[in-house]
């Protein structure tokens, strides 16, 4: 091979390398910058459980589940599939909502390992493990990702419902649930939950308008307002310090926030407080899902 051919080849390689070095920064973003860009459909870790779920979840309990049940199975199926295609893998249900069977039909064909399904058990049934077996049959799943004591109200709800706590722990050891926790509806109940190592997951009521959030009264339906927000946030901060998983609910004020600006304000508050792993919203249409994703993404971008 002639010397001039070697020099020509070296020249071409050097020129290409130089061009790549010049062009690459124009099209590539630093890894650190990409990492900071959080979205509503990120897979996030739920406290110290190690479990993954989408930051935004689809709730099936709007007005006691009547909104989702009112869609009928076909529309509900389409709603779940639309959410899943958007990246929402967390589905929230409960015995009290009457939506277990609807969820079962809606998730047929979806990969179970990619879903995070949370349910809740009310009262204190005599045989909680038998009730849990019924849930699994209704949902047609081998395990439930997170099972909660539903609607803790008193400051000693854990003692009052000790049978559930023991049964849930046994179920966790048997791997028929992956985490357990509580959905509280008063500040005294939340304060107790914040102190318990047993609690893996807290489902907390949160919005800056103070609509349908916890109050000092030991009644699940006590009237609330903005004056109760600081006390609610204080308990959530304690939960965060103990590395509990924390999921926010009532972001739309139980459906009271009819104005888009009110919904946007609440979602921004939830995203920017820095205390929640995920949130769940009860949707009835794809448009509502799109709006929530847009609002969450916007708020998350402001906190990057």
C-alpha positions in Angstrom: 0.0 0.0 0.0 1.3 3.4 -1.0 2.2 6.0 1.7 -0.2 8.5 0.2 -3.1 6.0 0.5 -2.3 5.5 4.2 -2.2 9.2 4.8 -5.5 9.7 3.0 -7.2 7.0 5.1 -5.9 8.5 8.3 -7.1 11.9 7.2 -10.6 10.6 6.5 -10.8 8.9 9.9 -9.5 12.0 11.7 -12.0 14.2 9.9 -14.9 11.9 10.8 -13.9 11.7 14.4 -13.6 15.5 14.6 -17.0 15.9 12.9 -18.6 13.6 15.4 -17.0 15.5 18.3 -18.5 18.7 17.0 -21.9 17.4 16.1 -22.6 15.1 19.1 -23.1 17.9 21.8 -25.7 19.5 19.5 -27.9 16.4 19.6 -27.1 14.7 22.9 -28.1 15.7 26.4 -25.9 15.1 29.5 -27.0 12.0 31.4 -27.5 14.0 34.6 -29.9 16.3 32.8 -31.9 13.4 31.4 -32.1 11.8 34.8 -33.7 14.9 36.3 -36.6 15.0 33.9 -39.4 13.2 35.9 -42.8 12.4 34.6 -46.2 11.2 35.7 -45.6 7.7 34.4 -42.1 7.1 35.8 -41.7 3.8 37.6 -40.9 4.9 41.1 -40.0 3.0 44.3 -42.6 2.8 47.0 -40.8 3.8 50.2 -38.5 1.1 51.7 -40.6 -1.7 50.1 -38.5 -1.8 47.0 -41.7 -2.2 45.0 -42.2 -0.3 41.7 -45.3 1.5 40.5 -46.2 4.3 38.2 -46.1 7.7 39.8 -49.7 8.2 38.7 -52.3 5.6 39.5 -55.8 5.0 38.3 -58.4 4.9 41.0 -61.6 2.9 40.9 -63.3 4.4 43.9 -64.7 7.7 42.8 -67.8 8.4 44.9 -67.5 4.9 46.4 -66.7 3.4 43.0 -70.1 4.4 41.5 -68.4 6.6 38.8 -66.3 3.7 37.5 -69.0 1.1 37.8 -71.3 3.5 36.0 -69.0 3.4 32.9 -69.9 -0.3 32.3 -67.4 -3.0 31.6 -66.5 -2.1 28.0 -65.8 1.6 28.7 -63.9 0.7 31.9 -61.8 -1.8 29.9 -60.9 0.9 27.4 -60.1 3.3 30.2 -57.7 0.9 31.8 -56.1 0.1 28.4 -55.7 3.7 27.6 -54.0 4.4 30.9 -51.7 1.4 30.5 -50.7 2.5 27.0 -49.8 5.9 28.5 -47.6 4.2 31.1 -49.9 4.0 34.1 -49.4 0.6 35.7 -50.8 1.3 39.2 -54.5 0.3 39.7 -56.2 1.1 43.0 -59.3 -0.8 44.0 -61.1 -2.0 47.2 -63.8 -4.3 48.4 -65.9 -1.3 49.2 -65.7 0.0 45.6 -67.2 -3.1 44.1 -64.7 -3.0 41.3 -62.5 -6.1 41.8 -64.3 -8.0 39.0 -64.2 -5.0 36.7 -60.5 -4.7 37.2 -60.1 -8.5 36.5 -61.8 -8.2 33.1 -59.9 -5.0 32.2 -56.4 -6.4 32.9 -56.9 -9.6 30.9 -54.0 -10.1 28.6 -51.8 -7.5 30.3 -48.5 -8.7 31.9 -49.2 -9.2 35.6 -45.6 -8.5 36.5 -45.8 -5.0 35.1 -49.0 -4.1 37.1 -49.2 -2.8 40.7 -52.6 -3.6 42.1 -53.6 -2.2 45.5 -56.8 -3.2 47.4 -58.2 -2.6 50.8 -60.1 -4.5 53.4 -62.8 -2.9 55.5 -63.9 -3.7 59.1 -62.5 -6.7 61.0 -63.7 -9.9 59.4 -63.4 -13.1 61.4 -61.2 -14.8 58.9 -59.2 -12.1 57.0 -57.1 -14.6 55.0 -60.3 -16.2 53.6 -61.4 -12.7 52.6 -58.1 -12.1 50.9 -58.4 -15.4 49.0 -61.7 -14.1 47.7 -60.1 -10.9 46.6 -57.5 -12.8 44.7 -60.2 -14.9 43.0 -62.2 -11.8 42.2 -59.1 -10.2 40.6 -57.9 -13.5 39.2 -54.4 -12.9 40.5 -52.0 -15.0 42.6 -50.9 -12.1 44.7 -51.9 -8.5 45.5 -49.1 -6.0 45.5 -50.4 -3.9 48.4 -53.2 -4.6 50.8 -54.4 -1.9 53.1 -56.5 -1.7 56.3 -59.4 0.4 54.9 -60.4 3.7 56.6 -58.5 3.9 59.9 -60.2 6.4 62.1 -59.3 6.1 65.8 -55.9 6.7 67.4 -55.7 3.0 68.2 -57.0 1.5 65.0 -54.1 -0.9 65.0 -55.3 -2.5 68.2 -58.9 -2.5 67.3 -58.1 -4.3 64.0 -55.2 -6.3 65.3 -56.6 -9.4 63.6 -56.1 -7.8 60.2 -52.5 -6.7 61.0 -51.5 -10.2 62.0 -53.3 -11.8 59.0 -51.7 -9.3 56.6 -48.3 -10.0 57.9 -48.9 -13.8 57.5 -50.0 -13.1 54.0 -46.9 -11.1 53.3 -44.7 -14.0 54.5 -46.6 -16.4 52.3 -46.1 -13.9 49.4 -49.7 -13.6 48.5 -49.4 -9.9 49.2 -46.1 -8.0 48.8 -46.8 -5.1 51.1 -49.3 -4.0 53.7 -50.5 -0.7 55.2 -53.4 1.6 55.9 -55.7 4.2 54.5 -56.4 6.7 57.2 -59.2 9.2 57.4 -58.4 11.2 60.5 -55.3 12.9 61.9 -55.2 10.8 65.1 -55.3 7.6 62.9 -52.6 9.0 60.6 -50.5 10.0 63.6 -50.6 6.4 64.8 -49.8 5.0 61.3 -46.8 7.3 61.1 -45.3 5.6 64.2 -45.9 2.0 63.2 -43.1 0.0 61.7 -45.7 -2.5 60.5 -46.9 0.1 58.0 -45.3 -0.4 54.6 -47.7 1.9 52.7 -49.8 4.9 53.7 -52.6 6.1 51.5 -53.0 9.8 52.6 -55.6 12.4 51.7 -53.9 15.5 50.5 -54.8 18.8 48.7 -54.0 22.4 49.5 -57.7 23.4 49.4 -58.4 21.2 52.4 -61.2 19.3 50.7 -62.1 15.9 52.2 -58.7 15.6 54.1 -58.1 14.3 57.6 -59.3 16.3 60.6 -58.7 16.0 64.4 -62.2 14.6 64.8 -62.3 10.8 64.9 -64.9 10.6 62.1 -64.1 9.6 58.5 -66.6 12.2 57.2 -65.8 15.2 59.4 -65.9 18.5 57.5 -62.4 19.7 56.7 -60.8 22.9 55.5 -57.4 24.6 54.8 -56.7 24.9 58.5 -56.2 21.1 58.7 -53.6 21.0 55.9 -50.5 21.8 58.1 -51.4 19.0 60.6 -51.9 16.5 57.7 -48.5 17.5 56.2 -46.8 17.1 59.5 -47.8 13.5 59.8 -46.8 12.8 56.2 -43.3 14.2 57.0 -43.0 11.8 59.8 -44.0 8.9 57.5 -41.3 10.0 55.1 -38.7 10.1 57.8 -39.5 6.5 58.6 -39.3 5.6 54.9 -42.9 4.5 54.7 -44.3 4.2 51.2 -46.7 7.2 50.7 -49.4 7.5 48.1 -51.5 10.6 47.9 -55.3 10.6 47.2 -58.2 13.1 47.1 -56.1 15.3 44.8 -59.3 16.3 43.0 -61.2 16.8 46.3 -63.4 13.8 45.8 -64.5 15.2 42.5 -65.3 18.6 44.0 -62.7 20.5 41.9 -64.7 21.3 38.8 -62.4 24.1 37.6 -59.2 23.0 35.7 -57.2 25.6 37.6 -58.2 24.0 40.9 -57.2 20.6 39.7 -53.9 22.0 38.4 -53.2 23.8 41.8 -53.8 20.6 43.8 -51.6 18.4 41.6 -48.8 21.0 41.6 -48.9 21.1 45.4 -48.7 17.3 45.6 -45.8 17.1 43.2 -43.8 19.9 44.7 -44.1 19.0 48.4 -41.5 16.3 47.8 -43.2 13.9 50.3 -45.2 11.5 48.0 -44.0 8.5 46.1 -47.1 8.3 44.0 -50.6 9.6 43.7 -53.9 8.0 42.7 -56.8 9.8 40.9 -60.2 8.3 40.0 -60.7 8.8 36.3 -63.7 8.3 34.1 -62.3 9.4 30.7 -59.1 9.4 28.7 -59.3 13.2 28.6 -59.0 13.3 32.4 -56.0 11.1 32.3 -54.3 13.3 29.7 -55.0 16.4 31.8 -53.6 14.8 35.0 -50.4 13.7 33.1 -50.0 17.1 31.6 -50.4 18.8 35.0 -48.1 16.4 36.8 -45.4 16.7 34.1 -45.5 20.5 34.3 -45.2 20.5 38.1 -42.4 18.0 38.1 -40.5 20.1 35.5 -40.7 23.0 37.9 -39.1 20.9 40.7 -36.2 19.6 38.5 
